[in-house]
C-alpha cells in the first residue's frame, strides 16, 4: 500500500506537506521558515530529502522553489513515483510523492515544524 503526500510552500515563510485522504488534501505539518527541508525515510532502508525555499535571489519572481536530494553521499535514491505540479495557490510548485505506508516524514536537522512551537 502507498500514501500520496504533497510538499509545497505558501505565504512567504511556510513549507508544508499534506496527505491525500478521502478525496482531498489535508493534515500534515508545516515549517515556518523561508528555507526548510523534510526528510522521508522508510525504515532506514531508503529515503530522500525535500527542500523548499521562497524567492531565492538567483531566480526572478516571488515563487517557491521545491526540489529533492538523496539522504547523503553514496545513498541510493528511491524509485518512488513522484511528479511536480503547480499548487492551487499559483506561486508554489508542489511535489507529489507516492510513499510506502511505512515511510516516516520528519523535519531536517535545520528545520523546526510549527507543531513543535505549540501553534
BATIDO-264033 format. One line per field, with one value per residue (C-alpha): residue number from 0; z, y, x. Coordinates in nm, 3 decimals, decimal comma. Last residue first. Layout:
! BATIDO-264033
num <- NUM|...
Z <- Z|...
Y <- Y|...
X <- X|...
***
This chain:
! BATIDO-264033
num <- 118|117|116|115|114|113|112|111|110|109|108|107|106|105|104|103|102|101|100|99|98|97|96|95|94|93|92|91|90|89|88|87|86|85|84|83|82|81|80|79|78|77|76|75|74|73|72|71|70|69|68|67|66|65|64|63|62|61|60|59|58|57|56|55|54|53|52|51|50|49|48|47|46|45|44|43|42|41|40|39|38|37|36|35|34|33|32|31|30|29|28|27|26|25|24|23|22|21|20|19|18|17|16|15|14|13|12|11|10|9|8|7|6|5|4|3|2|1|0
Z <- 1,743|2,020|1,855|1,790|1,556|1,357|1,228|1,301|1,022|1,041|1,146|0,871|0,963|0,981|0,747|0,800|0,533|0,631|0,405|0,110|-0,047|-0,359|-0,400|-0,511|-0,532|-0,541|-0,717|-0,546|-0,655|-0,800|-0,470|-0,641|-0,637|-0,978|-1,044|-0,993|-1,003|-0,795|-0,811|-0,553|-0,712|-0,403|-0,431|-0,303|-0,069|-0,186|-0,028|0,195|0,215|-0,159|-0,278|-0,390|-0,503|-0,446|-0,539|-0,406|-0,602|-0,574|-0,915|-1,095|-0,981|-0,821|-0,531|-0,385|-0,377|-0,113|-0,042|-0,031|0,008|0,006|0,137|0,035|0,166|0,164|0,406|0,726|0,795|0,505|0,544|0,432|0,543|0,518|0,434|0,501|0,359|0,416|0,758|0,939|0,887|0,820|0,909|0,754|0,759|0,441|0,065|-0,066|-0,192|0,141|0,215|0,012|0,259|0,338|0,341|0,429|0,374|0,535|0,514|0,208|0,208|0,098|0,007|-0,118|-0,043|-0,136|0,003|-0,151|0,066|-0,058|0,000
Y <- 2,677|2,494|2,567|2,197|2,178|2,463|2,224|2,308|2,288|2,262|1,895|1,804|1,783|1,437|1,216|0,840|0,573|0,253|0,333|0,332|0,675|0,812|1,155|1,487|1,785|2,110|2,414|2,733|3,070|2,980|2,897|2,586|2,426|2,388|2,030|1,824|1,445|1,148|0,767|0,616|0,489|0,560|0,731|0,504|0,680|0,747|1,092|1,163|1,142|1,193|1,529|1,671|2,010|2,284|2,651|2,880|3,191|3,565|3,633|3,606|3,344|3,356|3,575|3,285|3,359|3,109|2,794|2,432|2,108|1,751|1,496|1,132|0,781|0,421|0,139|0,346|0,201|0,406|0,755|1,095|1,405|1,747|2,063|2,435|2,779|3,073|2,929|2,834|2,457|2,290|1,970|1,707|1,701|1,770|1,717|1,577|1,260|1,078|1,126|1,281|1,390|1,731|1,879|2,226|2,498|2,820|3,158|3,356|3,262|2,901|2,641|2,289|1,918|1,668|1,315|1,015|0,702|0,359|0,000
X <- 0,086|0,274|0,607|0,675|0,372|0,531|0,795|1,161|1,417|1,798|1,807|1,560|1,193|1,036|0,836|0,802|0,761|0,571|0,274|0,516|0,526|0,355|0,513|0,358|0,593|0,401|0,536|0,440|0,306|-0,037|-0,212|-0,355|-0,011|0,155|0,257|0,571|0,570|0,676|0,665|0,903|1,225|1,434|1,776|2,055|2,297|2,654|2,652|2,354|1,976|1,939|1,805|1,470|1,349|1,091|1,135|0,861|0,773|0,826|0,974|1,305|1,555|1,900|1,784|1,586|1,212|1,095|1,291|1,184|1,377|1,250|1,500|1,515|1,473|1,581|1,646|1,624|1,280|1,140|1,274|1,144|1,334|1,167|1,358|1,329|1,402|1,166|1,077|0,756|0,776|0,442|0,257|0,034|-0,342|-0,532|-0,562|-0,891|-1,061|-1,087|-0,721|-0,438|-0,171|-0,021|0,326|0,440|0,697|0,575|0,751|0,648|0,279|0,258|0,514|0,459|0,509|0,234|0,192|0,017|0,012|0,103|0,000
***
